[in-house]
Amino acid sequence: MPTVSINGTSCSFAPGQTILDVARAHQIDVPTLCWYPKLPTVANCRICLVSVAGQEKLQPACYTPAAEGMVVETESDSAIESRRGVLSLLLERYAGEHLAAGKGREPRNEFEEYVVRYGVPVAPHGELGLRSGDERPGDTMIQHDMSLCILCTRCVRACEDIQEVGVLDVAERGAHSHIIVGGDGDPDHAGCTWCGECVRVCPTGAIFEVIPKQRFGAEALRTPDKVARSICPYCGVGCQIDLQVKDNEVMRVTSPWIEEYSPNQGSTCVKGRFGYDFPQHRDRLQAPLIRKGWMRNGDRWAWTGEQPRHREGPWHTIEELGQQRKPRPPGRSVGKSRTTGLPVIEDQDVRDRVATPSTWYSAFREATWDEAMSLVAQELLRIRTEQGSGALAALASAKCSNEENYALMRMVRAGLGTNNVDHCTRLCHSTSVAAMNRALHTAAASGSMREIEEACDVIFVSGANTTETHPVFGALLKRAVAKGAKLIVADVRRTELASMADIHLQMLPGTDVALYNSMLNHVIAAGLVNQAFVAARTRDFEQVRAAVQPYTPEMAEKITGIPAGTIRHAAEMYARGPNTSTLWAMGLTQHSTGTDIVASLLNLMLVCGMIGRWGAAMIPIRGQNNVQGSSDMGAIPFAYTDYRSVTDPGVRGEFAKAWGVAEESLSLETGMMVTEMVDESSPIRGLYIMGENPVISDPDIAHAEHWVRSLEFLAVQDLFLTETARWADVVLPGSSFAEKQGTFANTDRHIQLSDAAVSPPGQARRDLDILIDLSNRLGLETSWQSPAEVMTEIASVTPSWRGVSYEMLLRRRAIQYPVPDADSEGTPFLFADSFPT
């Protein structure tokens, strides 16, 4: 490889690299301000100028290509003098009085570190004075202090080129240049999504988060007590975030460095950056609650209230509320600036508002942990004894960690003797799992999100409003399109992605199968079938050909409302690729025919051979942050970990051995799904819920509430007294994502480690500790001392996670399964050679 000499060190480089690229690759520091990884290079700050032998002038390291034999000095006298001059000019309009001689010169940001490093004196401000500009008045999330702006334009380029939004710009010229938000200063009008990308890249703090600064002060933000790496608790993208802590409170969320390996490359959305407040909300449950009417006599509990059980409470039921007019929503603060003419709501911080009505608590009394846990164990065992294991069920949580979901499903199967365990996948991607298992014997994405930006030629998005529901992934899709990828969107709505698509297939609701079958019909008719792939990797193609034969584009036009020519164009674009990625979400899966819809989409994908290579990814976009991991852990009624059937005696024997129980104690019958549990004919009489709220998430919430009220016993483990928890017999206060260590699996199979940042409030306990305690009380010996020990057991019974350990994850933070052994680097994409069928 060619080499250059930098400060006397011989450095190899690849063609196309700049001097800065080479220096950074060899850990040689070159100051930069306008430059930032993955942003377009503008070379306007001139602080990275270096001396190059044979060149009369200093050269910008960020822009100058490295050349064979080049000799570079990054800290030559002329380079240092130039930097001092640049910094001095920037200081003339910068509020840097605290850096003046005799004041300690403690730098507060990246820019000030260079000022101190190069000994630049702070002089009085010149004629122009401090810089001014758009300060985003009234914005409760992000504001600007333009007296700290140095016009590096990182924020402008990050908004334009990372988020693909373009809210910020530079107005006017010369000495009057300043950063503006849209045309009228209103971020709402400009399309701001409050992702915080501008906050992340700003080198001076001129763009900052409002609430943390108001609550904790600027000095506290500079000196956190602790910074913990965590996983965003919202969508399935699985963004890594850093929680900054002061006095056992989460002050704010910051981003990992953009070049670290993570699914989000350090980006966040408005939820991830600003929605971290709920762990410290005043309504958090801080002590166990027992419903009034339960009385303890010695070591036994008895219900002294209404018989038969039909819980009452001093509040309106869902059905009653449905008969009333909806109240007006609260006034909105975000984005209301002085230019809108609307008042800014400043009466209180929204995080201080009480959300749980006080009447909900009146049905309970506070209890000790021993009281609460003994009552839960007694009633679950009583119902098992009197009515059989089939009368018990549990709901796991896509918001809880893999370790917690594994512990719950183990407790239900080995402690209660039933497979009646499920979670919210039943209401989102369970139809995808059914179709994918039937077609490919897999239940996870075949590829990686990042490959869509790196190697995809055509993106087919069906039933997914990604820029709103998964904003970080949505930004990636927009970047891919900006780089030249073609975009096809199948959606009944004209979403943001649909508005920028090459083809928008705006079908009538419920006509998805006809659309995909007609696309496949045309692929076959046009001779675009990937014959080699179909012959080597599929079966029953002739049956599929016959099934789609009636679905001509003309017939589909009558059914879907999409012109036949548009269907043909989309089918050809999809089939020709050459690399086409297939993405879908709940616009497909939440139909009553969701399995058929996904199956028809998979048929199209397989006939075109668009799977099994980098750039041709199959990605069902998961909803919650661990809905993939919860299913992987067997928190579903038909499978143990790795989707191995509960009806297989051999699989049962393996888990019985791992759990130290008799094989016959584990049921060979498929359990009940949550939608079956709430049916009128359901045999379920006792229910344990961890972090789910079926009274709100069930398709028929009034019916779900009626059913919950009629249970003999209900225990809920949660953070808040939810619409479901208010009907419980026992409420156990659990822990949020910020208060525990554990792993989560995102939508493209990344297993990621999240660390605890703060302690649970009051007497609340970590969810895993609650499950360990309850498992032992149910007679299932459970000796884990940490989440790491749980992961060791998970790896021992889960072939695709065999090599995963906390030792590995502490070192690398994230890895894509399958991970067959401890030396594995993970699996970025699946099915290169075959399917596991």
Order of alpha helices (4+ residues) and beta strands (2+ residues): beta-beta-alpha-beta-beta-beta-alpha-alpha-beta-alpha-beta-beta-alpha-alpha-beta-alpha-alpha-beta-beta-beta-alpha-beta-beta-beta-alpha-alpha-beta-alpha-beta-alpha-beta-alpha-alpha-beta-alpha-alpha-beta-alpha-beta-alpha-alpha-alpha-alpha-alpha-beta-alpha-alpha-beta-alpha-alpha-alpha-beta-alpha-alpha-beta-beta-beta-beta-alpha-alpha-alpha-beta
